[in-house]
Amino acid sequence: MNESNYKAGIEGLRTSKDFEEKTLVMLHSKSNERYHRKEVHPMRKRTNIWGAVLASVAVAAFILLVPALSDHASIALHQSSDGVSVQYVNDAPIVQTSGSLVPLTEEEIFKKPNMSVFKGTVEKIQNIEMELGKGDAYYQAIATIKVDEVYQGNEKIGEPVQVLLPTPIDSNVWVEDTDVVSAMRVGMTGIFMPVKYEGTEKREENGETLVFKDISDYGLLDGERFAFLQTDTGLIFSKDTYTSLSHAQTLEDVKKFVSEVKAIK
């Protein structure tokens, strides 16, 4: 076998370009080393060659398995109590939960303390499972959103922020009053209005306490009234809440509305 054969084998593996280049350099180095050695037993040479190939395959397999292992990776909690656990999950079991939203006017929504308002692009969505002691598990999601424009708050354009969503995304879980957020997908652009956690926001159950800032810097207060999403089928938002925006078609319409409401404040 020669170096070109190794290259063909490596190209068949689903690894990164960086891994391929480093492996080829290593094999080329081994080839030169064999050239300059005058007395090496033929069987030993063959063993060294196959050892390098097997090592390459092992590294490639590890790289491919890492994403699968991280699907259920736990999130380190620093302020929550010991009986709380949070981990990433792909899917959630079939669950339905219901509740009722406290009525708010458009002006009251924008008066929420510590609320940021920005336009951004959804870069990643990760579902999570939360357990507080010996009780039922709760399922939500964390969205990573790159900030494109800032209308209220201290966020920096171009930087990502993590926002805790009140429901998992694209799963078997149905949560009442989350129709807007449930439509969120990676690649979507929207105007988001999350609160920035200070460390006092928490959930208490079964004698345990989950501090939300342990798992995300921001959170949406509900899944209806704090996001406007531009989708392939049009603009999605709570038209029952934002009656002034009943004829809005684009995020530019929402941006103009936000400016007017802030002026009233």
C-alpha positions in Angstrom: 0.0 0.0 0.0 1.2 3.5 -0.8 0.3 7.0 0.3 -2.3 7.5 -2.4 -4.1 4.4 -1.1 -4.2 5.8 2.4 -5.6 9.0 1.1 -8.4 7.3 -0.7 -9.3 5.3 2.5 -9.3 8.5 4.6 -11.6 10.3 2.1 -14.1 7.6 2.7 -14.4 8.5 6.4 -16.8 11.2 7.5 -14.2 13.3 9.3 -13.1 16.9 9.3 -10.6 18.3 6.7 -8.3 19.1 9.6 -8.2 15.4 10.6 -7.5 14.3 7.1 -4.6 16.7 6.6 -3.0 15.7 10.0 -3.3 12.0 9.2 -1.7 12.4 5.8 1.2 14.3 7.3 1.7 11.6 9.8 1.6 8.8 7.2 4.0 10.8 4.9 6.3 11.1 7.9 6.1 7.4 8.5 6.9 6.7 4.8 10.1 8.9 4.9 11.2 7.3 8.1 11.0 3.8 6.5 13.0 5.0 3.6 15.9 6.1 5.7 16.1 3.0 7.9 18.5 0.5 6.4 17.5 -2.7 8.4 13.9 -3.1 9.4 12.2 -6.5 9.5 9.5 -6.7 6.8 6.8 -8.0 9.2 7.5 -5.1 11.5 7.1 -2.6 8.7 3.7 -4.1 7.8 2.6 -4.0 11.5 3.6 -0.3 11.8 1.6 0.5 8.6 -1.6 -1.3 9.8 -1.2 0.1 13.2 -1.3 3.7 11.8 -4.4 2.8 9.7 -6.2 1.3 12.7 -5.3 4.2 14.9 -6.8 6.5 12.2 -10.0 4.5 12.0 -10.3 4.6 15.8 -9.9 8.4 16.0 -12.5 8.8 13.2 -15.0 6.6 15.0 -14.5 8.6 18.2 -15.1 11.9 16.3 -18.3 10.5 14.7 -19.6 9.2 18.1 -19.1 12.4 20.1 -22.3 14.1 18.8 -24.4 11.0 19.7 -22.9 10.9 23.2 -23.6 14.6 23.8 -27.4 14.3 23.0 -28.0 13.5 26.7 -25.2 15.6 28.1 -25.9 17.2 31.5 -25.8 20.9 32.1 -23.6 22.0 35.0 -25.7 23.7 37.7 -24.0 26.1 40.1 -26.8 27.9 41.9 -29.6 25.3 41.9 -30.1 22.7 44.7 -28.4 19.3 44.6 -31.6 17.4 43.7 -32.0 19.2 40.4 -30.7 17.9 37.0 -31.0 19.3 33.5 -29.8 17.5 30.4 -30.1 17.9 26.6 -32.5 15.6 24.8 -33.5 15.1 21.2 -37.2 14.3 21.8 -39.6 14.5 24.6 -42.4 12.0 25.5 -46.0 12.7 24.5 -47.1 15.3 27.1 -49.8 18.0 27.2 -49.9 20.8 29.7 -52.3 23.7 30.0 -52.5 27.0 31.9 -53.8 30.5 31.5 -52.0 33.7 30.6 -52.4 36.8 32.7 -54.0 39.5 30.5 -51.6 42.2 29.4 -52.0 45.3 27.2 -49.4 46.1 24.5 -48.0 48.9 26.7 -47.9 46.7 29.8 -45.9 44.1 28.0 -43.2 46.6 27.1 -43.0 47.7 30.7 -41.7 44.4 31.9 -38.5 44.9 33.9 -35.2 43.6 32.5 -36.7 43.0 29.1 -34.6 43.2 26.0 -36.0 43.7 22.5 -33.9 42.7 19.5 -34.1 41.3 16.0 -32.1 38.1 15.5 -31.6 34.9 13.7 -32.1 31.5 15.3 -28.8 29.5 15.1 -29.5 26.5 17.3 -32.3 25.0 19.3 -31.7 22.3 21.9 -34.5 20.6 23.8 -33.8 20.0 27.5 -35.2 17.8 30.3 -35.4 19.2 33.8 -36.0 17.2 37.0 -36.6 18.6 40.4 -36.2 15.8 42.9 -38.5 12.8 42.7 -41.3 14.2 40.5 -42.3 14.6 36.9 -39.8 15.8 34.3 -40.3 19.0 32.5 -39.4 19.7 28.9 -38.4 23.0 27.4 -35.7 24.3 25.0 -32.8 26.7 24.7 -32.5 28.7 21.6 -29.3 30.3 20.5 -30.0 33.6 18.7 -27.5 35.8 16.9 -28.4 39.5 17.5 -28.9 41.5 14.3 -30.4 44.7 15.6 -31.1 46.0 19.2 -34.1 48.1 20.0 -33.9 47.8 23.8 -31.2 46.4 26.1 -27.4 46.1 26.1 -26.9 43.2 23.7 -24.2 43.5 21.1 -24.9 43.1 17.4 -23.4 39.9 16.0 -23.1 38.1 19.3 -25.3 35.1 20.2 -27.5 35.0 23.2 -29.2 31.9 24.7 -32.9 32.1 25.4 -34.9 29.6 27.5 -38.2 28.8 25.7 -41.3 27.7 27.6 -41.7 24.6 25.4 -39.6 22.0 23.6 -39.5 22.5 19.8 -40.5 20.0 17.1 -41.4 17.3 19.6 -44.4 15.4 21.0 -45.0 17.9 23.8 -47.9 20.3 23.4 -48.0 23.3 25.8 -51.0 25.7 25.8 -50.4 29.3 24.7 -47.1 28.5 23.0 -48.3 28.5 19.3 -45.9 31.2 18.3 -42.7 29.9 19.9 -43.6 26.3 18.8 -43.2 27.5 15.2 -39.6 28.5 15.8 -36.9 26.7 13.7 -33.2 27.1 13.0 -32.6 29.7 10.4 -35.7 31.8 11.2 -35.4 35.5 11.7 -37.6 37.2 14.3 -38.0 40.0 16.9 -37.6 38.6 20.4 -38.5 40.1 23.7 -36.9 38.0 26.5 -36.2 39.0 30.0 -32.5 39.0 31.1 -32.1 36.7 34.2 -30.6 38.3 37.3 -30.3 35.0 39.2 -33.4 35.4 41.3 -35.7 33.8 38.8 -36.4 30.2 39.8 -38.7 27.2 39.9 -39.3 25.4 43.2 -40.7 21.9 43.5 -40.3 18.8 45.7 -38.1 20.8 48.1 -35.7 21.5 45.2 -34.8 24.8 43.5 -33.9 25.3 39.8 -32.3 28.7 39.2 -32.9 29.6 35.5 -29.7 31.5 35.1 -27.9 28.2 35.6 -29.2 27.1 32.2 -29.7 30.3 30.2 -29.0 34.0 30.3 -32.4 35.0 29.0 -36.0 33.6 28.9 -39.3 34.2 27.3 -42.1 34.8 29.8 -44.6 32.9 27.6 -44.7 31.4 24.2 -47.3 33.7 22.6 -46.6 37.4 23.3 -42.8 37.8 23.4 -41.8 36.8 19.9 -42.5 37.7 16.3 -41.3 35.2 13.7 -40.8 35.6 10.0 -41.6 32.2 8.4 -42.0 30.8 4.9 -45.8 31.2 5.3 -45.7 34.7 6.7 -45.3 36.6 9.9 -46.4 34.7 13.1 -47.3 36.5 16.3 -50.2 36.9 18.8 -52.7 38.9 16.9 -55.1 38.8 19.8 -52.6 40.6 21.9 -51.2 43.0 19.4 -54.4 44.4 17.9 -52.4 47.4 16.6 -50.4 45.0 14.4 -53.4 43.1 12.9 -52.3 44.0 9.3 -48.5 43.6 9.9 -46.8 41.6 7.1 -43.1 41.9 7.9 -40.7 42.4 10.7 -40.2 46.0 9.5 -43.8 46.6 10.5 -43.1 45.2 13.9 -39.9 47.3 14.2 -41.9 50.4 13.5 -44.5 49.4 16.1 -41.9 48.7 18.7 -40.4 52.2 18.2 -43.8 53.8 18.6 -44.7 51.9 21.8 -41.3 52.7 23.3 -41.9 56.4 22.5 -45.2 56.1 24.5 -43.3 54.7 27.5 
